[in-house]
């Protein structure tokens, strides 16, 4: 998904992702990506991941970073 891709690029990109463009088309963040797709991630400072993302992200890397963020925010 674009969220998995964003976290692969950098944790901050994943945390601040608010939209995605795949092959020049705006797509939902839960869109399945394919080999060769050209992906752009739209970010917005001051935002954070949603717990709902855990329902559709595929990689353990993304899941772990989202969970860590949510736990940290909960403990603040």
RAZITA-V927704 format. One record per residue. N is the residue number from 1. RES is the residue in one small letter. PSI is psi as a letter, one per 40 degrees, with the letter a starting at -180 (none if undefined). OMEGA is omega in radians with two decimals (none if undefined). D_FIRST is the distance of its C-alpha to the first C-alpha in Angstrom with 2 decimals. Layout:
N/RES/PSI/OMEGA/D_FIRST  N/RES/PSI/OMEGA/D_FIRST
//
This chain:
1/x/i/3.06/0.00  2/x/d/3.11/3.79  3/x/d/3.08/5.26  4/x/d/3.12/5.19  5/x/d/-3.11/6.33  6/x/d/3.12/8.62  7/x/d/3.09/10.10  8/x/d/3.12/10.74  9/x/d/-3.13/12.65  10/x/i/-3.13/14.63  11/x/d/-3.13/14.87  12/x/d/3.09/16.34  13/x/d/3.10/13.59  14/x/d/-3.10/11.16  15/x/d/-3.04/14.08  16/x/e/-3.14/14.98  17/x/h/3.11/11.85  18/x/e/-3.13/12.97  19/x/i/-3.14/11.42  20/x/i/3.02/9.59  21/x/h/3.14/11.42  22/x/h/-3.11/10.30  23/x/f/3.10/13.53  24/x/e/3.12/15.62  25/x/h/3.06/14.30  26/x/h/-3.09/13.13  27/x/i/3.04/10.18  28/x/i/-3.12/9.11  29/x/e/3.12/6.56  30/x/e/3.14/5.48  31/x/h/3.07/5.33  32/x/h/3.12/4.86  33/x/i/3.13/5.47  34/x/i/3.10/9.04  35/x/h/3.12/11.62  36/x/e/3.10/13.39  37/x/i/3.04/10.99  38/x/h/-2.99/12.28  39/x/h/2.99/9.98  40/x/h/3.11/11.82  41/x/h/3.07/10.98  42/x/h/-3.10/13.74  43/x/i/3.09/15.26  44/x/h/-3.14/18.27  45/x/i/3.11/20.60  46/x/e/3.09/21.78  47/x/i/3.12/18.69  48/x/i/-3.11/16.82  49/x/i/3.09/13.94  50/x/i/3.07/14.45  51/x/d/3.12/15.31  52/x/d/3.14/13.44  53/x/d/-3.13/10.06  54/x/e/-3.14/11.45  55/x/d/-3.06/11.46  56/x/e/3.09/7.84  57/x/i/-3.04/6.31  58/x/d/-3.00/7.13  59/x/i/3.07/9.00  60/x/d/3.13/12.44  61/x/d/-3.14/12.42  62/x/d/-3.14/10.01  63/x/d/-3.11/11.93  64/x/d/-3.13/15.16  65/x/d/3.09/14.80  66/x/d/3.14/13.98  67/x/d/3.13/16.89  68/x/d/3.12/19.12  69/x/d/-3.10/18.67  70/x/d/3.11/19.45  71/x/d/3.14/22.37  72/x/d/3.14/23.73  73/x/d/-3.14/23.70  74/x/d/-3.09/25.35  75/x/e/-3.13/28.04  76/x/none/none/28.94
//
